[in-house]
Amino acid sequence: MQPVTDAGLILSARHAVAVAKPTVHQELDDFIVVNPLNGDLLATALVNAAAIHDALVSHFADAGATAIVDAPHRLADAGAEVAALIAAGHPADQPGLIAWIALAKAALIAHGNRAGVHFTNDAGAGGTGFALAHDPPVSVGDCNDDLASLKTGYNTHVDLASLL
């Protein structure tokens, strides 16, 4: 079986599946790629959190999908959890990172369950359910594990392979 790619699925086919299947996107958003851990774990965690933050905020706002307009969502996600994540911005230190991880988790799960954002009502359909490795994180190592969990949760949410 060939891997599914955005270019490999014509818009009308992606639209038909997105309309029929909860939590599926019509258009593939970019996967989050994070930096490998290096000697300064906090610095790496802060850079990776910023990359995840920017990808989440961009994804939540990417809307306008119809049968003839390609986008991942019908409507932008303007829920309270998303607004809180946007307001928080990039974390700057370990306490901020710990707080940011909780906000990012809440926003991603709420997004997957937000009625009206995707083509079908995702509420109760599993949404973007995932668990953090450490909830809440305590150490910088815990934070890095949780950032990996957030990255995986997001990448799974936007993966067009979920069309199959």
VMD Tcl script that draws the C-alpha trace (Angstrom):
set ca {
  {0.00 0.00 0.00}
  {1.33 3.45 -0.92}
  {1.57 6.07 1.84}
  {-1.18 8.68 1.77}
  {-0.01 12.18 0.90}
  {-1.86 15.45 0.58}
  {-0.93 15.63 -3.10}
  {-2.05 12.05 -3.65}
  {-5.65 12.67 -2.67}
  {-7.75 14.94 -4.80}
  {-9.73 17.59 -2.99}
  {-13.14 16.06 -3.66}
  {-12.04 12.69 -2.23}
  {-10.50 14.29 0.86}
  {-13.62 16.41 1.32}
  {-15.91 13.36 1.13}
  {-13.92 11.50 3.77}
  {-13.58 14.55 6.02}
  {-17.35 15.05 5.93}
  {-17.98 11.42 6.83}
  {-15.34 10.67 9.45}
  {-14.90 12.44 12.80}
  {-11.56 14.12 13.59}
  {-10.33 13.91 9.98}
  {-8.87 16.94 8.25}
  {-9.48 17.82 4.65}
  {-5.96 19.22 4.19}
  {-2.72 17.96 5.68}
  {-1.01 20.42 8.01}
  {2.74 20.19 8.47}
  {4.00 17.77 11.07}
  {5.83 19.24 14.03}
  {9.54 18.52 13.94}
  {11.45 19.21 17.13}
  {15.13 19.55 17.91}
  {16.93 16.56 19.38}
  {17.84 16.86 23.03}
  {21.28 18.31 23.63}
  {23.38 19.23 26.66}
  {21.07 22.06 27.78}
  {17.76 20.26 28.26}
  {15.84 23.35 29.36}
  {17.00 25.43 26.39}
  {16.05 22.62 24.02}
  {12.68 22.20 25.73}
  {11.91 25.92 25.40}
  {12.82 25.94 21.70}
  {10.72 22.82 21.10}
  {7.77 24.24 23.08}
  {7.91 27.37 20.91}
  {7.81 25.24 17.74}
  {4.88 23.20 19.05}
  {3.10 26.38 20.20}
  {3.41 28.01 16.78}
  {2.22 24.86 14.97}
  {-0.80 24.50 17.27}
  {-1.82 28.15 16.98}
  {-1.47 28.05 13.19}
  {-3.42 24.81 12.95}
  {-6.26 26.01 15.16}
  {-6.72 29.10 12.96}
  {-6.51 27.34 9.57}
  {-10.10 27.22 8.36}
  {-12.50 27.83 5.52}
  {-12.69 24.31 4.08}
  {-15.49 23.50 1.67}
  {-15.88 21.09 -1.22}
  {-13.92 23.56 -3.37}
  {-11.67 25.31 -0.81}
  {-8.83 23.32 0.73}
  {-8.18 23.80 4.44}
  {-8.10 21.42 7.41}
  {-11.16 22.88 9.18}
  {-14.55 24.35 8.43}
  {-14.17 26.96 11.17}
  {-11.25 28.35 13.13}
  {-11.07 27.03 16.67}
  {-11.69 29.99 18.98}
  {-12.42 28.01 22.14}
  {-11.37 29.18 25.58}
  {-8.55 26.63 25.79}
  {-7.11 27.82 22.48}
  {-7.41 31.46 23.58}
  {-5.57 30.65 26.81}
  {-2.74 28.96 24.90}
  {-2.43 31.90 22.51}
  {-2.42 34.37 25.42}
  {0.30 32.40 27.19}
  {2.75 32.70 24.30}
  {6.08 30.91 24.37}
  {7.33 29.74 27.77}
  {10.54 31.40 28.98}
  {11.55 29.29 31.99}
  {10.85 25.95 33.65}
  {7.79 27.07 35.69}
  {6.37 28.71 32.56}
  {7.07 25.55 30.57}
  {5.23 23.39 33.10}
  {2.22 25.72 32.98}
  {2.38 25.91 29.17}
  {2.35 22.11 28.82}
  {-0.95 21.95 30.74}
  {-2.42 24.67 28.50}
  {-1.24 22.96 25.31}
  {-2.68 19.61 26.40}
  {-6.03 21.21 27.23}
  {-6.15 23.11 23.93}
  {-5.27 20.10 21.77}
  {-7.79 17.79 23.44}
  {-10.53 20.46 23.36}
  {-9.77 21.14 19.68}
  {-10.28 17.50 18.79}
  {-13.65 17.55 20.53}
  {-14.83 21.03 19.48}
  {-18.16 20.84 17.65}
  {-18.26 22.70 14.35}
  {-14.52 22.95 13.73}
  {-14.17 19.70 11.82}
  {-16.75 18.55 9.30}
  {-18.44 16.18 11.69}
  {-19.28 16.82 15.32}
  {-16.20 15.43 17.02}
  {-17.60 15.73 20.53}
  {-17.69 12.24 21.95}
  {-15.91 10.80 18.93}
  {-12.55 10.43 20.63}
  {-11.29 13.81 19.48}
  {-7.61 14.25 20.12}
  {-7.27 12.00 23.09}
  {-3.78 11.32 24.33}
  {-1.94 11.22 27.61}
  {1.14 13.05 28.73}
  {4.04 10.93 29.95}
  {4.13 12.98 33.17}
  {0.99 14.85 34.20}
  {1.98 17.23 35.59}
  {5.68 17.34 34.74}
  {8.08 18.14 37.55}
  {11.58 18.04 36.09}
  {13.00 19.31 32.81}
  {13.27 15.67 31.73}
  {9.54 15.24 32.41}
  {8.86 18.35 30.35}
  {10.82 16.96 27.41}
  {8.89 13.70 27.61}
  {5.61 15.64 27.66}
  {6.67 17.75 24.70}
  {7.24 14.50 22.80}
  {3.71 13.41 23.82}
  {2.26 16.71 22.57}
  {4.17 16.44 19.30}
  {2.90 12.88 18.76}
  {-0.67 13.85 19.68}
  {-0.64 16.74 17.21}
  {1.05 14.78 14.41}
  {-1.48 11.98 14.82}
  {-4.32 14.53 14.71}
  {-3.17 16.07 11.40}
  {-2.01 12.87 9.67}
  {-3.99 12.23 6.48}
  {-3.22 8.53 6.91}
  {-6.16 8.66 9.30}
  {-8.30 8.77 6.16}
  {-7.69 5.06 5.65}
}
mol new
graphics top color blue
foreach p $ca { graphics top sphere $p radius 0.5 }
foreach p [lrange $ca 0 end-1] q [lrange $ca 1 end] { graphics top cylinder $p $q radius 0.2 }
display resetview
